[in-house]
């Protein structure tokens, strides 16, 4: 292992760059490095990660077994040697026997430990082998689970005749349990929130594993499919983690819709199950309706599904199907499978957020973490640990919690009431900071517009909440689960279709919740009257869910953010017209403080992506600032597998009429600049077949330039050559636009119509600039209009720049704040132009329309495989000629090689280009 590996198991002959990638990855893992790996999309990055990392894991396990066996052999030999020496030694040296006893005890303990670990490992391997091979056992367990399910349904039906409970028993589930803030002897609750001994036996020790995380569930599913195609698919134990919303198979719970409601209902069912199985000693069981428990959360079924997950590689959709077949909960079964699993696939948040990591049972000590699609890792960390509250949420939370405390004040313990009053006081002070008052409609309260930025301490002093112990309050939120209790209370008494009490017997209790109901109705009516035109049914349903849900989880998140170090964050107070629109936002300025925990615990961390350039901010802001030494950081970047002639990146400095392309904020709105942009696109559409994707810096600039082109007739001229599509603002419409865009290009290629394809207008940083595949004819040319610099006047960005200037060193004559702005711009550019060229046979041109792209410092931030092939043109003529040449040559190569045999192709090239060009063709 010290010398790395020369060959790796692979489903086909790997490219040279894949071989280099796997070798570099293997060395980084073996030497416990922190690696930054860049491999362009279309070069097989996922397979390289899988085969390189799992090869290391397999070798590491074998090495560990060999070392343990050698240690065991040495220990047993030492024990026998010391026994022989002690028998031959006289009894006169009294201190020697004490030393000998201590030494032998240590040796015996070591030997016992090694034997125990070896036995556990063998049992794990035997069980996995049995799971994979014993199909008969699987069917028997499946049949038993169906029988258990039928018995459970009959039992539930038999309980429907029980009498209704009194109202005080009915509300028992909403009461916060007695809270002991200083009692830490009980320790943290178990991972799954269940204490029954039968299920405790399911929890195992963690083995060495690899955690692979990415941004979205679709990316995770794609990675799992690559594992299924790899040589490791038969012998790797893989588990895919997701949220309850993604994995729940209980239709009654899934119908709740929002993730908060699903979480609350699921946790209530676990609590009901625990109470049912472990009634308090000496307590009489109160007669009442049976509390709902989940039929899919039984120990035997969970164990069966855990074994099934460990024996076969499944993605989330397949997990749900297996869960339904076995009648077992995929959410809890996958968490039980984490300790013995070798590869755990999970979203970003479950690794990067400490509380979520702890709740999911993810342990990073000594493990390997691979973070894929990590180009926005710094922003992701900042976003996960930032929090924002608006005036409506604060007022709603205050009203709900006040009525909760009023309703149950006679049944809440003194310490619970004390903490609830602290929370109410803090919320009331936050509303005052925004210039409003609690107890009144936030939409009717006017505030003086303005923006303020505070350090955490200054904000606490300004709000007059500096005397609250936020760490104790945070522990209260975690242990008492007040947010969940309040959510259940609100769902019960403010949800649609819920009857509180009979009118003639419990008017007093109706009056207790009347304020909450009236307040919610007021918000709903105001929202409906203010929305013109009326929202569609789906938007109305979403608004209804928001208004009927409790915002206490968001309040809890903001309070938790206030426990950050004073220097690591800022609080932005943003007042707009009304209290409901005003907001308080916590900004995390130093993401390294949270990433440092991951880096410290893990054996190795690999940060990977298709476009990681520029990497300077990763190193400075996330790694060096987190205490990682320069010697521990390794970088790897590879080229693309496509031939050099399959991509033509062009920096265009002027347009067809000679107008210099300068899309700075001061000049981009000039009519001459907009007209020149239209002429450039018109010329490109004349010579580029198929799809052209054009990116603009912002939605607002796209709107303005479209209006200008419509008035000048440029839009009509463009639409005569290609059908025009525009990126939608709603996420649920993206798939429809993309499918129509694709169908239009296919029709134009098959039919002899006047159109040559389609033109798609998109926005940098929008819904189509990341994760969208414009391969082959969908993206024969990508045009970047201007440079998408972030808004320099944004208070958040200004504060971030100021923070970096104070804490990071200057580099190459630029302040860290200036470097941040340039890096944000070029990261967005690299992501957008990376939508094209998705496989080895693909080809495309990239046109960067702005003279500023020609600056050496800017060109250096492009990916190396694009930068090395980029040509800069001061005038339009040569740039356009290059585009025409690429189109002419590529079409002949691509189309003819598909239509004729090799000899015909060679003859065709001799006719067109002569012997010299034909001789230069490679075998492919």
N, C-alpha and C positions, 0 to 999 in steps of 0.2 A: 504493500500500500504506500510505502514511503516514496516510491518512484512513480506513483500514479498507475494508470491503466493505458494500454495501447489499443485495446479493442473493447467494444461494448455490445451487449445484446441489442439488436435493432431489427425492426420488422422488414427492413430492406437495406440496400447498400447506402450508408449515410453520405451526404455531401461532405467535402473536406471541412467546410465551416462548421458543420454539425459535429464532426469528430473533434475539432479544436474546441468547440463549445463544451462538449462533454468532458474532455480532458481538463480544461480550466476549472469547470464546476467541481469535478472530482477532487482536484488538488485543494480548492478553496474549502470544501467540506472536511477533507482529511486534516487540514491544518487549522481548522476552527477560525476561518477568516470571515470577514463581512465583505460580500462581493456585490459589485454593480455590473450586471450583465445586460448587454444590448444585442438583440438579434432581430433584424427587420421582419415584419409580418410577411409570411410566405416562405420563410426559411426553415420551417419545422421546429420552432422554438419549444413548443410544448413537449414534443417527443424527445427533444434533446434534454430538456429538464427532467423528464420522467426517467429516461434510460441512464443518464448520468448520475442522478441523485439515488435512484434505487440500486444501481450497481454499487455505489459507495456504501449504501445501507447494508446490502447483502455481505460485502467484504468486511464491513465493520463488525457485523454480528459474528462472522466466522472468526475474526481476529479476537474478539472478546471471549468467545468460547474457548479458543486455544489458550489464551492467556489465563483464563480461569482454571482450565485443566492443568496447566503447568504449575500454577500456584497451589492447587489442591495436591498435586503430586509432591511438590516441595514441602508442603505443610505436613503431609502424612510421613514423609521421610524424616523430617525434623522431629516429629513426635516419637518415632521408633528409635531414632538416634539418642534423643534425650532420655528415653526410658532405659536404654542400655547403659548410658553413662551414669544415671542415678543409681542403678543396681550395683555398679562396681565401685561407687564412691563410698568412702567410710562415713560413719555417722558423727565423726568428731567436728566437722565443719558445719556448725549449726546454721549460720546465715545462708549457706549455699542452698539448703533445701527450700528456704523461703523464696529466693530468687528463682530457683528451678520451678517451684510451684506456679509463680506468677507468669513465667515464660511459657510453661506448658499450657496454662489456662488460656493465654492469648492465642497460642497456636491452635488449641482445640476449638476455640470460638471461631477462628478464621476458617478452619476446615469445616466446621458445622455450617457456617454461613455459606461457604462455597457450595457445599453439598445441597443445601436447601434451595439456593438459587438455581442450580443445575436441575434439580428435581422439578421446580416450578416451570422452568423453560421446557423441559421434556413433556410435562403434562399439557402445557399450552399447545405445543406442536402436535401432540397426539390428538388433542381435542379438535384442532383445526383440520387435521387430516381426516378425522372421523366425520366432521361436518361436511367436508367436500365430497367424501366418497359414499357415505351412508344415506342413500336416497330413501331407503325403506323407513328409516327413523324419521326423516322429514315428513313423509306422508302420514305416519302414525301420529306425530305431533300435530299436524294440520287437522287431522280428523278429530283429535281430542279437543282442539281449540274450537271447532265448530260445535261440538257437543256442549262445551262450557258456555259458548255464546247462547245457545238455545236455553240452557238452564238459567242463565242470567236474565234473559227476557221474561221467562215464566215467573221468576222471582220478583221482577219489577212490576209485572201485572198484578201479582198477589198483594202488593202494597198500596194499590190505588184506593182501596176502601178505607184506609186509615183516616181518622178524624183530623180536621184542621187544627193546627196549633194556635194557642193564644198569640196575640200580636207581639208580646215581648219576646216569645220564643222565635217567632217568625223573623225578627230582626237580629237575632243573635249573631248571624254571620257577618253583619256589618260593624259589630262592636270591636274596637281595638282591644287586644288582650293586655293584661297588666304588664307594664313595662319596667324592667329593672336596668337602668342605664349603666350602672357600675358593676354589674354581675357578668364578668367575662368567663366564669368557670364553665359555663355551659358550652362555650366555643361556638363555632359557626355551624349552622344546620347542615345536614348532609346534602350532597350534590343535587339529588333529585327531590329533596323536600320530603322524603319518606323515611320512616324509621323502623318499619317492620323488619324483623330479623331475616325473614325469607328473602327479601329483596336486598338486604345488606350483603348477602352471600354473592350477589351478582357483581359487586364492585371489585375490580382487580387492581393489581399494581400496574403502573405505567411502564411500558417498554420503550426502548429507543425508537423514535418515530420521526417522520417528516410531516410538518404542517404546511400545506399548500393553500394559500389564500389569494383571492382575486376580488374584483369589484362587484360583479353581478352573478346571479344564479345561472344565467345562460352561459357565461364564461366558465363557471365551475362545471356545468354539465358538459361543455365542450372538452374540458380537460379530462373528465372522467371517461368520455368516449375514446380519447386518445390512449388512456391507460388500458381500456378494454382491447385496443388494437395492438398494444405493445407485447413484447415477449414475457412481461411480468404479470399478465392478466390472470394466469392460473394459480399463482402462488403468492400474490400480495393480498394482505388483509386491508382493505380500504373502507373508510366510512365517510359519508358526505353529511355535513351538518347544515341545518337550516333553521329558520324561525318556526314557531308554532303555526303561523299563517301559511307557511309553505308546506309543512309536513302533517298538519292535523288531518285525521280521516273521520273525525266525529262530525257528521253533518249538522247536528244541532249546534255545535260550537262554531263551525265554519260559517254558518249563516249569519253570525254576528257581524261579520265584515271587517271591522277595524281591528288592527293588531292589538290595540290595548284591551279591547273587550274580549278578544280571543284569549289573550294571556290571563286576564282576570278570571274568566270562567274556568279555564283549565286549572289554574292554581286553586280555585275554590273546590273543584272536584277532587283534587289531591288531598285537600284538607278534610273534606267530607269522608274520603276513604280512610284517612288516618284515624279520624274520630270514631268511625264505625268499627274499625278493627281494634282500637285501643280505648275503650271507654274508661273514664276516670274511675279509680278504685272507690268503691263505696257509694258512688253516685247512681241514683235511680235514673233509668232511661226515661226521658220525657216523651210522652206520647205526642206524636205530631207527624206531619207528612215526611216520608223518607227523603233525605237529602240526596241530590243527584250525584252519582259517581260515574266515572267514565268506564264503559264496558271494555275499552281497548287497553286498559292499564292494569293488567294482572301479571303477577310475577312469572308464571309459567309461560305466558304468551310473549312477554318481554324477553325472557331468556331464549325462547325459540327464535325470535326475530333477530336478537343480537347475534346469535350463532349464524343465522342465515346471512346477515350483513357481512360478518367476518369471513364467510366462506365464498362469497361471490361479489364481484364488483358491480355496484348499482349506482345510477344517478338518482336525483330526487324524484323524478317521475316514476322510475322503476321501484323506488323505495315505497312510494305511496301505493302502488299496485300490490307489492308484496305484503304491506301492512294490512290492506283490505282482505287479501287472501288468508292471511294468518289470523286476522282479527287482533292485531297488536299495534300499539302506538309507535309510529316511526320516529317521532320526536324524542321520546324517552329511550327507545331501543338504541338509537344511534348514539346517544350520550353514554349509555352503558357500554357501548362498543369502543369508546375512545381509548381506555387504558391498554387493551391488548392489540389495538390496530397499529399497523406499520405506517400507513399513509392516511392522514386526516385532511379532507378537503372542506374548506369553510370560508365564509365571507370575511372581508377586512375587519369588520367591527369586532368579531369574536376573538381576534388576536390583538388588535390595537387598543381596545378599550378594556381597562383592567377589571372593572366591575362585571362587564359582560363575559370576559374571559373566565372569571372566577365562577360565575353562575353556570356557565356551560361545562365546567369541569375540565377546561383546557389548562394543562400544566406544561410550562415551557422550559423548566429546569433541565439543562443538558440536551435539549432537543434541537432539531433543525427547522428553521422557518424559511419558506420561499414565498416572497411577495411578488406576484406577477401583475402585469399591467400597472406598474408602480410609478409611471411618469408624473402622477399627481399625488404622490404619497404625502408630501408636506402639507398640501391643501387638505387632503383627506384627514390627516391627524388633527389639523386645526379645526376642521368642520365637526369632527366627532366630539371634540372636547369644548366646543363653543356652544352657547345657548342663547335663545332670544325669547322674550315675552312681550306681548302687546297689551294694551290697556284692557281690551275685552277679556283676554284670558285672566288677567289679574282680578278684575271685578267679578268675573264668573267664579273663580276659585274662592274668592273671599265670601261670596254669597253662599256657595255650596258648603264650605267648611263651617261657616257660622251656623247654618241651619242644622248641619250634622251635629255640631257640639250642643246646640240648643235641644235637639231632639233626644240625645242620649246622655245629657249631662248628669242625670241621676244614676247612670249605670257605668260611667267612665271613672277610672281611678284618678286620684289627685294628680299623679305625675303625668298621665296622659293629657288631662285638661291643661296642665301647665305648658306642655310642649305645643298643644294645639293653639293656645293663646299666643305663644311666641310666634308661631307660623302666621296667625292672623295679624299680629302686630307688624311683622315684617312685610306682609303683602300690602297692608294699609300704607306703610311708609313708602313702598315702591310706587304705589298709585299717586301719592303726594309728590314724589319726585317728578312724575310725568305731568304734574299740574292738575290732577283730578281728585275726586273724592269717591270713596267706596259707598255702596248703597244707592248709587244713582246710575242711570243709563249712560254708559261710556260714549255712546254715539251722539248724545245730546250735550256732552260737556266739551266746551271749546278750550284749547290749550294754545299757548304762545309758541309759535313755530321756532325751532332752533335745534342745534346739535351740540352736545357737550361730550368731551372725552375725559374719563377719570381713571386714575389708578384704582386698584381694588380698595385700598385703605381709604383714599379720599372719598370714594363713592359711599363706603360704609359710614363715614363721618357725616357726609352730606345728607344721607337718608336717615341718620340718627339710629342706625341699627348696629353700631360698632360694639355694643355691649352684649350682643348675642354670641354664644359659643357655637360657631357654625359646624365644628367637628362633632360636637355632641348632637346637634340637630340632625346632621347627616346620619349618624348612627341610629337616631330615633326613626328616621325615614326608613332605613334599611331593615331594622328589626321589627318595628311595629306594623310595617306595610300599610301605613295610613293612606297612601295614594290609592292602593287597590281597594281598601275598605270604602273610601269616599267614592271611587268609581262605581262600585257595586250599589252604593246608596243612591247615587244620581241615576244610574240606569234603572233602578227599581221605581223611584218616585218621580223622575222627570222623563222617562222614556215614553214613547208613544204607545198608546193602547194599554197602559197599566192603570188599573183601578186601585186607588189608595185604600179607602175605607168606605163603609156605608155612610150615607149622608146623615142619618138620624142618630147614630150611636157614637161616631168618632169625629165630630166636627172639630174638636180641639186639636186632634192630630192633623186634620186637613189644614187648619190655620197655620200649623208649624211649618208646613212645606209650601204654603200658598205663595210666600214671597219668592221662593226659588222658581216655582212654576210660572208666576207672572213675569218674572225677570227674563226667563228663557223665551216666553211667548213674545215679550216686547222686542227682544233681539231678533227673533224670527220675522216679526211683522215689519220691523224697520229694514231688515235686509231685503225682504221681498219688495217693499215699496221703493227702495233705493236702486234696485237693479233694473235698468232699462237698456235693452229689452229684457223681458222675463227670461231667467235661466231655463235651460232644458230640464227634463225630469231627472237626469243623472246628476246634474249640478245641484238641484234642489235636494236630492237625497243625500249628497255629500255634505251640504250645509246643515241638514237636519242631524246627521251623525256628529258633526263637529259641535253643534250647539248642545246636544244631549249628552256629550261625553264630558268627563272631568279633565281640566287642564292641570291637575295636581302633579302629574308626572313631569310636565314641563317646568313647573315651579320647583320640584325636587331637583331637576337637572341644573337649573340656574343656581339654586342654593349650593349645590355640590361644586359648581364652577367657582363660587366665591371662596372656596378653600384653597385655591391655587396660590402660589407665591405672588406677592405684590408686584414683583418685577416681570412675571411671566405673562400677565394678562392685563387687559384694559376693559372698562365698562363704558359702552357708548349709549348715551341717553339721546334719543331722537324724538323730538316732539313735532307732530304734524297736526294741522287743523283741529282734529278732535282727539279725545282720549283714546278711542278705540283704534285709531290709526297710529298712535304714538307707540314707541317701543323702547325696551331696555335690552341691550345685547352685550353678552360677555364675549370678548375676542381673545383667543389664545394666541399669543405672539411667539411663544417658544415651544413648538411641537416636540423638540428634542427631549424635554423633561419627561414626556410620557413614552416616547420611543426608547429612551434610555433603559426603562425597565425590561423591555423585550430584548434589547442588545445585551444587557447584563446577564439575564437568565439563560439565554440560548447558547448552545454550543457554536452555532453558525447561523448567520442571516444572509440570505441571497435576495437582492433587490433586482428584479428582472423586468424587461419591457421591450417593446418593438422600437420605440423612439425615446431613448433616455436622455438624449442631448437637449440642453447642456447639463452636464452632471455636476458642475461646480456647486450648485445650491444643495444637492443631495449631500455632498461631502461636508460642506461648511455648516449648513443649517441643521442637518439631522444626525450626522455621524460624529464629526469633530466636536460639535457643541455638546453631544451626549457623552463625551469622554472616551470615544474610540480613538486609539492611537493610529497614526498614519500607517504604521507598519502592519496593522491588522486589515487594512482596506486593500482590496484588489479590484481592478477594473478589467472588463473584457468587452470588446465590441467587434463584431464581424461584419463582413460585407454581405451583399445579396447574392442569391444563386442565379439571378438572371444575367444574360450576356450584357455587356456594356451598351450595346446599341438598342436595347429594349427600353431604355429610359432616356429622355432628353429634358433635363432641367434647364430652364432659361430664365435669366434675369433680364427683364425688359425695362429699359430706362426711359424710353419715349414711345409715343404712339404713331399711327400712320401719318398724321399731319405734322409731326415734328414736336408736338406738345410734350414737354418733360413730365414724366409721371412722378408726381410728388403728392402723395395722399396724406399729408399732414393734416391735423385738425383744422388749420387755418385755411388750407387751399382745397381740400377734397370736395367742398360743396360748391366750388366755382362751376358755372355751366360748361366752361371749356373742358374741365377735367371729366365731368360726367359724360359729355359728348365723346371725348376721346376714348373713354372706357367702353362705350357702346360700339365705336368703330373697331376697337381691338377684338371684342367678342364677335362682331359680325364677320371679321376676317377669319378668325379661328374656326367659327362654325362653317365657313365655306370649305375648309380643307380637312377638318377633322371629322371622321365618320363616327357614328354611334353616339355615345353619351359624353357630354361636357359638364363638369361640375365646377361652379364658380362660387368661391367663398368671399363674403364681405365681412368687414370688421364688426358690424353690429346690426341688430334688427332695424334700428332707427335709420341708419345710413342706407340699408337695403330699401326701406320704404321710400326714402327721399329720392334715391336714384331711379327707382321704378316709376315714381310719379313724373320725374323729369323726362324719362324715356317715353313714357306714354304720351306726354304733351308734344314731344319733338318728333314722334313717329319712329324712333329707334326701336321701340319694343315691337312694333308691327313688322319692321324689317327682320328682326331676329326671329320672330314667330313664323315667318315665311320659310325659314331655313330649318329650324328645329322647334319642336313643340316645347313650350316653356312650362316648367314646374317650379314651385316655390316651397321651401321648407315650412311646414305648419308650426304654429305656436303650441298646439296641444300635442302632448306625447302620444295619445291614443290614435292620432291620425298619421303618424310617421309611416307605419307599415303600409297603409293604403297608398300614400304618395309614392313610396318606393316601388310598390308592385305596379302601379300605373306607369311610372317612369321606365321600369324594366320592360313591360309589355309594349310600350310605344317604340322602344329601341328595337325590339325583336320584330315588330311589324314592319318598321322602316327597312330593316335588313332583308326581309323576305319579299316585300312588295316594292314595285317601282313607282312610289309616290314622289311628290315634290319635296318631301321632308327627308333630311339625311340623318335624323336621330332625335335626341332630346337634350334640352339644356336645363340644368337644375341649379337654382339659386339657393345657396345655403349661407349659414352664419358661423363664423369661427367661434368655437365654444358652445355651439348650439347642439341640437339633438342629432345632427348628422355629421358632426365633426369628429366623433369618437364612436368606435364599436360598429360602424357601418361598413359594409363590404362593397366597394365599387370596382369589382374585378372585371376583366375582359372588356366587352363593349360598353359596360355601364360607366367606365371612367377612362376613356381614351385620352382625355386631357383634363387636368385640374388647374384652374386659374385662381390665383390668390390676389385679390384687389387690395392693395395697401398693406400696412403692417398693423395687426390688431393689438396695439398697446392698451393696457388697462387704463381706466379713468384715474389720472394722477391726482384729481381733486377729491377722490373718495377718502373720507376720514379714516376708514379702516386701512387703506393702503398707505396713507401718509403715516399713520401710527406704526405700521409694520416696518416701513422704510426707516423711520426714526429709531426704532428698536434695534434693527440690524446695524445701522450706522454706529450705535453705541457699543454693541457687543461683538461685532465681527471685524476682522482686519480689512483694510482697503487692499484692492488687488488691481494691478495694471492701470493705476491712475484713476480707478473708478471706486466710488463709495459702494458698500454692500447694498444700499437702497437703490442706487441706479442699476446695479447688476440685477437686482430682483425684478425690476420693471422690464428690462431687456429679456431676461430669462423667461418670464411669464409670457411675453409676446412670442418668443421663438418656440417655446414648448407648444403653444397653441397652433402655430404655423406647422410645425413638424407633425402634430397629430392630424391636422387637416389634409396635408399633402400625402400622408401615409395611407389614406383611404384607397388609393390606387396601387397597382402592382401587388397582387395577392398570391401569386404562385410563379413557378419557374418560367412558364410559357407566356406570362402576361407581358404587356408592354403599354407604355403611356408617356405622355409629355406633361411637364409641370411648368407653368408659366407664372413667374413672380413679378407682378406688375407694380413696381416702385423702385425708383433709383436707389433708395436706401439699402436695398438688398445687396447692392454691389460692394458695400463696405466690407473690408476683410474681417472685421470683428463680428459682423452679422453673419457672413458666410461661414465663419468658423463654428457657429452654433447649429448649422444644419447637420443631419446625420452624415457620417463619413462616406457612406456608399452613394449618397446623393451629391454631397459637396465635391467629391472627386470628379464628377461628370457634369458639373454645372458650368454653363457658358454665359458670359455677360455681354449684352449687346447694347451699345450706346444709341443705335438707331433701329427703327422698326424693320426696315427692309431685310437685313441679314437674319434677324430673328425669325421673321415670317418665312424666309427661304428655308431655314433649318426645319421649321415645322412642316413645310410642304415635303421636304426630302424624307423626313421620318415617316410621314404618312405614305408616301409613294413606295419606299423600299419595304416597309413593314407589311403593307397590304400584300405585296407580291410574295414575300416570304411566307407569310402566314397562310394565305389562301391557297397558293399553288402547291405548297408542300402537303396540304390536306387533299388535294385533288389528283396529283400525279405521283408517279414513282420517282426514285432518286435520279435516274438517268434523264428523265424529262426535265426535272428541275435544273440539273446541271446544264443541259442544252439551252434552256430558257435564260439562264444567267449569262452564258457565253454570248448570246444574242444581245442581251440588254447591256451588260457591263464589261464584257471582254474577258480574256483569259486571266488577267491579273486578279480581278475581283473573284472570279469563280474559283481560282486556285486557293484563295484565302479562306474559303469556307471550311469550317471544321466538319467533322464526321456527322454531327447532329444535323 
